[in-house]
């Protein structure tokens, strides 16, 4: 059993189901290398909402930073 499989029934798996569509979209754009300012232009969301979405996604994925959140989301095939 891989580490990811062993986490599928734990808190990480549970947290990922709580990611909103906006959090996932912002996370996917960040994974493509977009800055928060560029995400604003692509989504028409205000900068505080983009920052809030990225912070919330990072917390829900139990990540230390946005890079770790992107990595976890990719491993979980969310983005």
C-alpha positions as CSV (number, residue, x, y, z in Angstrom):
1,X,0.0,0.0,0.0
2,X,1.4,3.4,-1.0
3,X,1.5,6.4,1.3
4,X,-1.2,8.0,-0.7
5,X,-3.4,4.9,-0.4
6,X,-3.0,4.8,3.4
7,X,-4.1,8.4,3.6
8,X,-7.2,7.9,1.5
9,X,-9.3,7.2,4.6
10,X,-7.6,9.8,6.8
11,X,-8.0,13.5,7.3
12,X,-6.3,14.5,4.0
13,X,-8.8,12.6,1.9
14,X,-11.6,14.1,3.9
15,X,-10.3,17.6,3.6
16,X,-9.9,17.4,-0.2
17,X,-13.6,16.8,-0.7
18,X,-14.2,20.2,1.0
19,X,-12.3,22.2,-1.7
20,X,-14.6,24.6,-3.5
21,X,-14.6,25.1,-7.2
22,X,-12.9,28.5,-6.8
23,X,-10.2,27.0,-4.6
24,X,-9.6,24.2,-7.2
25,X,-9.5,26.7,-10.1
26,X,-7.1,29.0,-8.3
27,X,-4.9,26.1,-7.3
28,X,-4.8,24.8,-10.9
29,X,-3.8,28.2,-12.2
30,X,-1.1,28.5,-9.6
31,X,0.1,25.1,-10.6
32,X,0.5,26.4,-14.1
33,X,2.8,29.1,-12.7
34,X,0.2,32.0,-12.5
35,X,0.7,34.6,-9.9
36,X,-2.3,35.7,-7.8
37,X,-2.4,38.9,-9.9
38,X,-2.6,36.8,-13.1
39,X,-5.3,34.6,-11.6
40,X,-7.3,37.8,-10.9
41,X,-7.1,38.6,-14.6
42,X,-8.1,35.1,-15.7
43,X,-11.0,34.6,-13.2
44,X,-12.3,38.2,-12.7
45,X,-12.2,37.5,-9.0
46,X,-10.9,40.2,-6.7
47,X,-7.3,39.8,-5.4
48,X,-8.5,39.2,-1.7
49,X,-10.8,36.4,-2.9
50,X,-8.0,34.7,-4.8
51,X,-5.6,35.0,-1.8
52,X,-8.4,33.6,0.4
53,X,-9.0,30.7,-2.0
54,X,-5.3,29.8,-2.1
55,X,-4.9,30.1,1.6
56,X,-8.1,28.0,2.2
57,X,-6.9,25.3,-0.2
58,X,-3.5,25.2,1.5
59,X,-5.1,24.8,4.9
60,X,-7.6,22.1,3.7
61,X,-4.8,20.1,2.1
62,X,-2.8,20.4,5.4
63,X,0.1,21.9,3.4
64,X,2.8,24.3,4.7
65,X,2.7,26.4,1.6
66,X,1.2,26.8,-1.8
67,X,3.9,24.6,-3.5
68,X,3.1,21.8,-1.1
69,X,-0.7,22.3,-1.7
70,X,-0.2,22.1,-5.4
71,X,1.8,19.0,-5.1
72,X,-0.8,17.3,-2.9
73,X,-3.6,18.3,-5.1
74,X,-1.8,16.9,-8.1
75,X,-1.0,13.6,-6.3
76,X,-4.7,13.3,-5.4
77,X,-5.6,14.1,-9.1
78,X,-7.7,17.1,-8.1
79,X,-5.8,19.3,-10.6
